[in-house]
């Protein structure tokens, strides 16, 4: 149950394993009791052998549930310790820069996790504790994930630069604009290059990337090689990035993927973060238009119920379900919005006007796009609360140059974000004091 619950976490791409259910391995001799010890020092904090073994045990269980073959034990141990170091330096930086997640935000996130599993929070707690993890530990793991996500957003936002020239070039070259209906299922391997790497280090890492590619081309499964070689957090998933449109890929990937066939593995590619291998697993969509000068707009209205300390998700959803029933029986949407909706649009009967793609949050957009004209959605959750959505009408319209520029800027920022983040993490890791004592065990 616990692994199933964790797959619903919005932030699971960060790669946190839920240490706490596993115990340290027993000593080889029954008459010897092994004392926990330090395996790494990261600035002024430590990582213990018990923490490492707990992480290894949990990550191994995750990989097994996803049919990913783990690497040899010694390599697996090294990889997990390095990932714990990367997490710790980021959490330390967050603490130093006063980035906090208070209990109210944490409780709201736990409510969303429970809701996504069709539970309430007490039921979620019971399921977590039944799997052997203390509830307090689970709460703190989720708090860490939120901190990591916010830290990433903040650091990337301050570092990604999109020039006016890049925007103009993007708009002027239609062939470079991604088809919004086209998505690729992609896996990758990253061999991270340290900041200021010496020529000898670069040669060794390139040779390691070449060795990984050679094994794949000889028939080894990409997922197994990713688990053994990749320094990326998604190595535990066999390197899977999941389904992504081209505008959500780094520029290096977005340029290479459309030229590759299904099942094809790229040559070794170089970015500031390191050496990469890509596998195109599958492709879907692709019949849409990349012409951003014309776009479908949606005229929509909604009823919003916000959650709070006195109104939880279950109650907000229950209220909307009652309003939906009234609408299905002939109720007037505008009137119900005026008397129930909790945002500024309530005075206009919930009318949001004409919306372009991207004007709303993804959760809202996805449901709205799937509605027919006149249709009212079931209750929909977003970061703002719970909504009922109705599509009033649709039209295809010309897009102003300014909006085209804004869309181009967003696409270019998304493409640069992953590269910038990986580069920042590498610098943070290289500037930290890290002492690895893992060899002391042997």
C-alpha positions as CSV (number, residue, x, y, z in Angstrom):
1,X,0.0,0.0,0.0
2,X,2.8,2.5,0.9
3,X,4.5,2.3,-2.5
4,X,1.1,2.8,-4.2
5,X,0.4,5.8,-2.1
6,X,3.8,7.3,-2.8
7,X,3.3,7.0,-6.6
8,X,0.5,9.6,-6.3
9,X,2.8,12.2,-4.8
10,X,3.1,15.2,-7.0
11,X,6.7,15.6,-5.9
12,X,7.8,12.0,-6.3
13,X,10.1,12.9,-9.2
14,X,12.4,14.3,-6.6
15,X,13.4,10.7,-5.8
16,X,13.0,10.6,-2.0
17,X,12.8,7.1,-0.8
18,X,10.7,6.6,2.3
19,X,13.3,5.4,4.7
20,X,12.0,4.2,8.0
21,X,10.4,0.8,7.3
22,X,13.7,-1.0,6.7
23,X,16.1,-2.1,9.4
24,X,19.9,-2.3,9.2
25,X,21.2,-5.6,8.0
26,X,22.2,-8.0,10.7
27,X,25.8,-8.7,11.4
28,X,27.2,-11.8,9.7
29,X,28.0,-13.4,13.1
30,X,25.1,-13.7,15.6
31,X,27.5,-13.0,18.6
32,X,28.4,-9.6,17.1
33,X,26.1,-6.6,17.4
34,X,27.1,-3.9,14.9
35,X,27.1,-0.3,16.3
36,X,25.8,2.4,14.0
37,X,28.4,4.6,12.6
38,X,29.0,7.6,10.3
39,X,29.4,6.8,6.5
40,X,29.5,10.4,5.3
41,X,30.0,13.9,6.7
42,X,28.1,16.7,4.7
43,X,29.2,20.1,5.9
44,X,28.1,20.0,9.6
45,X,25.8,17.0,9.4
46,X,26.3,13.3,9.1
47,X,24.7,10.3,7.3
48,X,24.8,7.1,9.3
49,X,25.1,3.5,8.2
50,X,21.6,2.7,9.4
51,X,20.2,5.6,7.4
52,X,22.0,4.4,4.3
53,X,20.9,0.8,4.7
54,X,17.4,1.9,5.3
55,X,17.5,4.0,2.1
56,X,19.0,1.1,0.1
57,X,16.3,-1.3,1.4
58,X,13.5,1.0,0.5
59,X,14.9,2.0,-2.9
60,X,15.4,-1.7,-3.7
61,X,11.8,-2.4,-2.9
62,X,10.7,0.5,-5.2
63,X,12.8,-0.8,-8.0
64,X,11.6,-4.3,-7.6
65,X,7.9,-3.1,-7.7
66,X,8.7,-1.4,-11.1
67,X,10.6,-4.4,-12.5
68,X,13.9,-2.5,-12.6
69,X,17.0,-4.7,-12.0
70,X,19.2,-3.0,-9.4
71,X,23.0,-2.7,-10.0
72,X,25.6,-4.8,-8.1
73,X,25.5,-4.2,-4.3
74,X,28.6,-2.1,-4.0
75,X,27.6,0.2,-6.9
76,X,24.1,0.5,-5.5
77,X,25.4,1.5,-2.1
78,X,27.6,4.2,-3.7
79,X,24.8,5.6,-5.8
80,X,22.3,5.8,-2.9
81,X,24.9,7.5,-0.6
82,X,25.6,10.1,-3.3
83,X,21.8,10.8,-3.7
84,X,21.5,11.2,0.0
85,X,24.4,13.7,-0.1
86,X,22.7,15.7,-2.9
87,X,19.5,15.8,-0.9
88,X,21.3,16.9,2.3
89,X,23.2,19.8,0.7
90,X,20.0,21.1,-0.9
91,X,18.0,20.8,2.4
92,X,20.9,22.6,4.2
93,X,20.8,25.4,1.6
94,X,17.1,25.7,2.1
95,X,17.5,26.0,5.9
96,X,20.3,28.6,5.5
97,X,18.2,30.7,3.2
98,X,15.1,30.5,5.5
99,X,13.0,28.4,3.2
100,X,10.4,26.7,5.4
101,X,7.2,24.8,5.0
102,X,4.8,25.4,7.9
103,X,2.3,22.8,9.3
104,X,-0.7,24.4,7.6
105,X,0.8,23.9,4.1
106,X,2.0,20.4,5.1
107,X,-1.5,19.5,6.3
108,X,-3.0,20.7,3.0
109,X,-0.5,18.6,1.0
110,X,-1.3,15.5,3.1
111,X,-5.0,16.1,2.5
112,X,-4.3,16.2,-1.3
113,X,-2.3,13.0,-1.0
114,X,-5.1,11.3,0.9
115,X,-7.7,12.6,-1.6
116,X,-5.7,11.3,-4.6
117,X,-5.9,7.8,-2.9
118,X,-9.6,8.1,-2.3
119,X,-9.0,8.4,1.5
120,X,-9.3,11.0,4.2
121,X,-6.2,11.8,6.3
122,X,-7.0,9.4,9.2
123,X,-7.3,6.6,6.7
124,X,-4.0,7.6,5.0
125,X,-2.4,7.6,8.4
126,X,-3.7,4.2,9.2
127,X,-2.4,2.8,5.9
128,X,1.1,4.4,6.4
129,X,1.4,3.0,9.9
130,X,0.1,-0.4,8.8
131,X,3.1,-0.5,6.4
132,X,5.4,0.1,9.4
133,X,6.3,3.8,9.0
134,X,5.6,6.2,11.9
135,X,3.2,8.9,10.9
136,X,5.6,11.6,12.2
137,X,8.3,10.3,9.9
138,X,6.0,10.3,6.9
139,X,5.0,13.9,7.6
140,X,8.6,15.0,7.7
141,X,9.4,13.1,4.5
142,X,6.6,15.0,2.7
143,X,7.8,18.3,4.3
144,X,11.3,17.7,2.8
145,X,9.8,17.0,-0.6
146,X,7.9,20.2,-0.6
147,X,11.0,22.1,0.5
148,X,13.0,20.5,-2.3
149,X,10.4,21.4,-4.8
150,X,10.2,25.0,-3.7
151,X,13.9,25.3,-3.5
152,X,14.2,24.1,-7.1
153,X,11.6,26.5,-8.3
154,X,13.3,29.4,-6.6
155,X,16.8,28.7,-7.7
156,X,15.8,27.9,-11.3
157,X,13.6,31.0,-11.5
158,X,16.5,33.2,-10.5
159,X,19.0,31.6,-13.0
160,X,17.1,30.9,-16.2
161,X,17.7,33.7,-18.7
162,X,15.7,33.9,-22.0
163,X,17.0,36.7,-24.3
164,X,14.9,38.7,-26.7
165,X,16.9,37.3,-29.5
166,X,16.0,33.7,-28.5
167,X,12.3,34.6,-28.4
168,X,12.4,36.3,-31.8
169,X,14.3,33.3,-33.4
170,X,11.8,30.9,-31.8
171,X,8.8,32.7,-33.3
172,X,10.5,33.1,-36.7
173,X,11.3,29.4,-37.0
174,X,8.0,27.4,-37.0
175,X,9.8,24.1,-37.4
176,X,11.2,24.5,-33.9
177,X,7.9,25.0,-32.3
178,X,6.6,21.9,-30.5
179,X,3.4,20.3,-31.5
180,X,1.3,20.7,-28.3
181,X,-0.5,17.4,-29.0
182,X,2.7,15.4,-29.4
183,X,4.3,13.6,-26.5
184,X,7.2,11.2,-26.1
185,X,7.9,8.6,-23.5
186,X,11.6,9.0,-22.8
187,X,14.2,7.4,-20.6
188,X,17.7,8.8,-20.0
189,X,21.0,8.2,-18.3
190,X,23.1,11.0,-16.8
191,X,26.7,10.8,-15.8
192,X,27.2,14.0,-13.9
193,X,30.4,16.0,-14.4
194,X,31.8,17.8,-11.4
195,X,32.3,21.6,-11.4
196,X,35.7,22.4,-12.7
197,X,36.3,18.8,-13.8
198,X,39.9,18.0,-14.9
199,X,40.6,16.6,-18.4
200,X,41.3,13.3,-16.9
201,X,37.9,13.2,-15.1
202,X,36.1,14.1,-18.4
203,X,37.9,11.3,-20.2
204,X,36.9,8.8,-17.5
205,X,33.3,9.9,-17.5
206,X,33.1,9.9,-21.3
207,X,34.6,6.4,-21.3
208,X,32.0,5.3,-18.8
209,X,29.2,6.7,-20.9
210,X,30.6,4.9,-23.9
211,X,30.7,1.7,-22.0
212,X,27.0,2.1,-21.0
213,X,26.0,2.7,-24.6
214,X,28.0,-0.3,-25.8
215,X,26.2,-2.6,-23.3
216,X,22.8,-1.3,-24.4
217,X,23.6,-1.8,-28.0
218,X,24.7,-5.4,-27.2
219,X,21.2,-6.1,-25.9
220,X,21.3,-5.1,-22.2
221,X,18.1,-3.5,-21.0
222,X,18.3,0.3,-20.8
223,X,16.6,0.3,-17.4
224,X,19.2,-2.0,-15.9
225,X,22.1,0.1,-17.3
226,X,20.4,3.3,-16.1
227,X,20.1,1.8,-12.6
228,X,23.8,0.9,-12.6
229,X,25.3,4.0,-14.3
230,X,23.0,7.0,-14.0
231,X,23.5,9.7,-11.4
232,X,20.0,11.1,-12.0
233,X,17.4,10.7,-9.3
234,X,15.1,8.8,-11.7
235,X,17.7,6.0,-12.0
236,X,15.5,4.0,-9.5
237,X,12.8,4.1,-12.2
238,X,15.1,2.8,-14.8
239,X,15.8,6.3,-16.0
240,X,12.2,6.9,-17.0
241,X,11.1,10.5,-17.5
242,X,7.6,9.5,-18.4
243,X,5.5,11.2,-21.0
244,X,6.6,14.7,-22.0
245,X,5.9,17.2,-24.7
246,X,9.0,18.7,-26.4
247,X,8.5,22.0,-24.7
248,X,8.9,20.3,-21.3
249,X,12.3,18.8,-22.3
250,X,15.7,20.4,-22.1
251,X,16.8,21.9,-25.4
252,X,19.4,19.1,-25.8
253,X,16.6,16.5,-25.6
254,X,14.0,18.5,-27.5
255,X,16.4,18.8,-30.5
256,X,17.3,15.1,-30.5
257,X,14.1,13.2,-29.7
258,X,12.0,14.1,-32.9
259,X,14.8,12.7,-35.1
260,X,14.9,9.4,-33.2
261,X,12.9,6.2,-34.0
262,X,11.0,4.3,-31.4
263,X,13.3,2.1,-29.4
264,X,16.4,4.0,-30.6
265,X,19.1,5.0,-28.2
266,X,21.1,8.2,-28.9
267,X,24.8,8.6,-29.1
268,X,26.5,10.1,-26.0
269,X,25.5,13.7,-25.7
270,X,27.2,16.4,-23.7
271,X,25.6,19.2,-21.7
272,X,26.9,21.4,-18.9
273,X,25.5,18.9,-16.4
274,X,27.3,15.9,-17.8
275,X,27.0,13.1,-20.4
276,X,23.6,11.8,-21.5
277,X,22.0,8.8,-23.2
278,X,18.4,8.9,-24.4
279,X,15.9,6.2,-25.3
280,X,12.7,7.0,-27.1
281,X,10.2,4.4,-25.7
282,X,7.0,5.5,-27.3
283,X,5.2,8.4,-28.9
284,X,1.6,9.6,-29.0
285,X,-0.5,12.4,-30.5
286,X,1.1,14.7,-33.0
287,X,-1.8,15.6,-35.3
288,X,-2.1,19.1,-33.8
289,X,-0.8,22.3,-35.3
290,X,2.3,24.0,-34.2
291,X,1.0,27.3,-35.7
292,X,0.8,29.5,-32.6
293,X,-0.7,32.4,-34.5
294,X,-4.1,30.7,-34.2
295,X,-5.4,29.0,-31.1
296,X,-8.6,27.6,-29.6
297,X,-10.0,29.7,-26.8
298,X,-12.5,28.6,-24.3
299,X,-15.2,30.7,-22.7
300,X,-15.7,29.1,-19.2
301,X,-17.2,29.8,-15.8
302,X,-16.7,28.1,-12.5
303,X,-17.8,27.8,-8.9
304,X,-14.9,27.7,-6.4
305,X,-14.9,26.4,-2.9
306,X,-11.7,27.1,-1.0
307,X,-10.4,24.8,1.7
308,X,-9.2,26.1,5.1
309,X,-8.6,25.0,8.7
310,X,-12.4,24.7,9.2
311,X,-13.3,23.4,5.8
312,X,-11.4,20.3,4.6
313,X,-11.2,18.7,1.2
314,X,-13.9,16.2,1.9
315,X,-16.4,18.9,3.0
316,X,-15.5,21.2,0.0
317,X,-16.1,18.3,-2.4
318,X,-19.3,17.4,-0.7
319,X,-20.6,20.9,-1.1
320,X,-19.8,21.0,-4.8
321,X,-21.4,17.6,-5.3
322,X,-24.6,19.1,-3.9
323,X,-24.4,22.1,-6.2
324,X,-23.7,19.7,-9.2
325,X,-26.8,17.8,-8.4
326,X,-28.8,21.0,-8.4
327,X,-27.3,22.0,-11.7
328,X,-28.2,18.6,-13.2
329,X,-31.8,19.2,-12.1
330,X,-32.0,22.5,-13.9
331,X,-30.4,24.9,-11.5
332,X,-29.0,28.2,-12.8
333,X,-25.1,28.1,-12.9
334,X,-24.7,31.9,-12.7
335,X,-27.0,32.2,-9.7
336,X,-25.4,29.4,-7.8
337,X,-21.9,30.9,-8.6
338,X,-23.0,34.3,-7.2
339,X,-24.2,32.8,-3.9
340,X,-21.5,30.1,-3.4
341,X,-18.3,30.7,-5.3
342,X,-15.4,32.1,-3.2
343,X,-13.5,34.2,-5.7
344,X,-13.9,37.5,-7.5
345,X,-15.7,35.9,-10.5
346,X,-18.7,35.2,-8.2
347,X,-20.1,38.7,-8.9
348,X,-20.1,37.8,-12.6
349,X,-21.8,34.5,-12.1
350,X,-18.5,32.7,-12.1
351,X,-17.6,33.9,-15.6
352,X,-13.9,33.7,-16.4
353,X,-14.1,35.1,-19.9
354,X,-12.2,33.8,-22.8
355,X,-9.2,31.7,-21.8
356,X,-6.1,30.8,-23.8
357,X,-4.3,27.5,-23.3
358,X,-2.0,28.0,-20.3
359,X,-4.1,30.7,-18.7
360,X,-5.3,28.3,-15.9
361,X,-3.5,25.8,-13.8
362,X,-2.9,22.3,-15.4
363,X,-5.5,20.6,-13.2
364,X,-8.2,23.1,-14.3
365,X,-7.1,23.2,-17.9
366,X,-7.1,19.4,-18.4
367,X,-10.7,19.0,-17.2
368,X,-11.9,22.1,-19.0
369,X,-10.4,20.9,-22.3
370,X,-12.3,17.6,-22.0
371,X,-15.7,19.2,-21.5
372,X,-18.3,19.7,-24.3
373,X,-20.0,23.1,-24.7
374,X,-22.6,23.4,-22.0
375,X,-21.3,20.5,-19.9
376,X,-20.5,20.9,-16.2
377,X,-17.6,18.9,-14.7
378,X,-17.6,16.8,-11.6
379,X,-15.8,18.5,-8.6
380,X,-12.2,19.2,-9.6
381,X,-9.3,20.0,-7.2
382,X,-6.6,22.6,-7.9
383,X,-4.1,24.4,-5.8
384,X,-6.8,27.1,-5.2
385,X,-9.5,24.7,-3.9
386,X,-12.3,22.7,-5.5
387,X,-14.2,23.8,-8.7
388,X,-17.2,23.0,-10.8
389,X,-16.4,24.0,-14.4
390,X,-18.7,24.8,-17.3
391,X,-17.7,25.5,-20.9
392,X,-19.9,28.2,-22.3
393,X,-18.5,28.3,-25.9
394,X,-15.3,27.9,-27.9
395,X,-13.6,29.7,-30.8
396,X,-10.4,29.7,-32.8
397,X,-8.8,33.1,-32.7
398,X,-5.7,35.0,-33.8
399,X,-3.0,35.3,-31.2
400,X,-1.4,38.6,-30.6
401,X,2.3,38.9,-31.1
402,X,2.7,39.8,-27.5
403,X,1.0,36.6,-26.4
404,X,3.1,34.6,-28.9
405,X,6.2,36.1,-27.3
406,X,4.9,35.2,-23.8
407,X,4.3,31.6,-24.9
408,X,7.7,31.4,-26.6
409,X,9.4,32.7,-23.4
410,X,7.6,30.1,-21.3
411,X,8.6,27.3,-23.6
412,X,12.2,28.4,-23.7
413,X,12.3,28.7,-19.9
414,X,10.9,25.2,-19.5
415,X,13.5,23.8,-21.8
416,X,16.4,25.5,-19.9
417,X,15.0,24.8,-16.4
418,X,16.3,21.2,-16.1
419,X,19.8,22.0,-17.3
420,X,20.0,25.0,-15.0
421,X,18.8,23.0,-12.0
422,X,21.3,20.2,-12.6
423,X,24.1,22.7,-13.0
424,X,23.1,24.4,-9.8
425,X,23.0,21.1,-7.8
426,X,26.4,20.2,-9.2
427,X,27.9,23.5,-8.0
428,X,26.2,23.1,-4.6
429,X,27.6,19.6,-4.2
430,X,31.1,20.6,-5.3
431,X,31.2,23.6,-2.9
432,X,30.1,21.5,0.1
433,X,32.5,19.8,2.5
434,X,31.9,16.1,1.9
435,X,33.8,13.4,3.6
436,X,32.9,9.8,2.6
437,X,33.7,7.1,5.1
438,X,32.0,4.2,3.4
439,X,35.3,2.4,2.8
440,X,35.8,2.2,6.5
441,X,33.2,-0.6,6.6
442,X,35.3,-2.9,4.5
